[in-house]
Amino acid sequence: MITHTHPDAVDGAIAVAVAAALAVRCRTRPLGPAAWLRAVARLTPYGVVHDGLHRAVSLLDRTDAREVAAVLGNGSRTSALDTVPFALWCAARWLDDYPTAVRSAISGGGDMDTVAAITGGVVAARTGTGGRGGIPAAWLAAREPLPDWAFPAPGSIPPALPHLTPMRLPRSYPFLGRMHFTEEQWNRYRAGYRAARWVARAEEGVLRLHFAVSGHQAFAVRVAPEGSGQRAVAAEVEAHPAYYNGAHRSGTLLSNILELEGTIQTRGSEPSGPW
């Protein structure tokens, strides 16, 4: 899932997705480190991440991850260019050895958790969670438990979303009140959530509500972190009369979100009003 729309971030996400797919393929069709990393670069859009991957190929004869991180970056600048090439260098160098790959990513310093997460995810696609070269049993036993929402029940994944279109005439919505979304709800919206009349999707701090039938957007709710969830801080509504004009109606946003899931935590409320 792409959560940042900067072109370099998109390229980095593509590179990691390709790397994971090729790591799975290596279970039955092994590739050497250079061939594997070149294959990843070949399917990565031209740009700074693509160039960084080719630099990583030229450094595969090195064994000291700290030296390589000094050239490729270690995530300390929190950019795809500074993160993805080194993470995939570690993966290419030790694609059959999860513990060593992760340790090498950590040894580079910088944003160690991000780099190691990318490296570990890609290598685990090749090694699996058990057996030789996989995730050690002691590491699995010591990990923090994942929340329940990370394991959706069979059949609970929503169907494909309709074609979604943006608002034509967005206007500030003055009846926001106080509204809080839990971490579980927000992650569900990030994946795309469909109810009877509404499709909800969240990206870059904004929850967008679309009509399920037409796909046209009716509301946009901007949020800010609060506790373990997100608090609504501003909202816009479609004011074009050809689509939906709820700008003058109080209560509509809250009632529609409550209809969406029925479990949104509210503190106070909007003034009541008609649909």
Number of C-alpha atoms within 10 A of each C-alpha: 9 12 13 12 11 12 14 19 18 19 24 26 20 20 27 22 16 19 28 23 15 21 27 19 14 18 14 9 9 14 17 12 19 19 13 22 25 18 16 24 24 15 14 23 17 12 13 16 28 24 15 23 26 18 17 27 21 12 18 16 11 11 12 11 23 18 13 21 25 12 15 22 26 30 24 14 12 13 16 23 24 24 27 30 33 32 33 31 31 34 33 27 24 19 28 21 19 28 17 17 27 25 16 27 30 23 16 24 18 19 18 21 14 19 27 25 15 23 31 28 18 28 31 23 21 26 22 17 16 12 10 12 20 20 20 14 11 8 9 12 9 8 8 7 8 8 8 9 12 10 8 9 9 6 7 7 13 11 10 9 14 15 11 16 13 16 21 17 15 19 18 15 21 15 20 21 17 16 19 22 20 17 16 14 17 21 18 18 19 18 14 18 23 23 13 11 14 24 23 25 21 22 18 11 16 18 20 23 29 25 21 19 13 14 17 22 24 26 31 26 20 19 21 14 14 13 10 11 16 19 20 20 15 18 21 22 27 24 21 16 10 8 15 18 16 21 20 12 16 19 19 22 26 21 17 16 17 14 15 19 14 10 12 16 13 15 10 9 14 19 13 13 10 8 11
